[in-house]
């Protein structure tokens, strides 16, 4: 999404871009999302591994849940 926003800024307003972070939804995960945005803005390939990724994945709906009829 950051890359798409950067491209739109390049196309529409000479690359000028303003980003605002309105808050965090997961104090365990939001710092890594912020890092990903900043890394993209800096055109950096440095990736910060998320130490709690297994826990975060566990909190997402699994295939058994999503297969249930609505």
N, C-alpha and C positions, 0 to 999 in steps of 0.2 A: 504494500500500500504506500509505503514511503517512496519507493522508486516511482510509482505512478504519479504521486503528488509532485515529486521533483520534476518529472517530465512535463506535467501540466504547467508548472511554474515556468519552466524553460520556454514552452510554447506560447504562454499567455502573458507573462509579465517579466520577461527578461531574467528569469531564474530567481526572482525574489520570492522568498518563502518565509512564512511565519508559522511556527508550531506552538501549540499550547497543550500542556498536560493537565487534564482536569481532575485527576485523582487516581487512586489505585483500587483495583478490585481484589487483588490477591497480593498481600504484602510479601508472599514468598516468590511470586512470579513477576510482578511488575518491574522490578529493577532490570531483569533480563530483557523484557520488552523494550524498556527505555534504552538499554544498551544497543539492541538491534536497530532501533531508529537512528541513534547517533552514529553507529557504525555505517549505516547506509548513507546518511548525510555526508559523512567523511569519506565515502567510497572506500571503506576499509573492509578487508576480508577477515578480520579478527572476529572469531566467534567465542562468546563466553558460554561455556557449558552450564546448563541449569542443574545444580546439584540435587534438586528435588524433583526432577523430571518424572521419575517413576511414580512418585506420589501424585503429581499433577495428572499424569496419564490415568492413574487409577480412579481419579475423581470424575473422569469423563464418561459419558454413556458408553457401555460396551455393546458388542454385537448382539448379545442375548437380549439386552434391554431394547435396543432399537428395532429388533425383529418382532417385538410384541405388537399385536394389532392396536390401532388407535382407538 
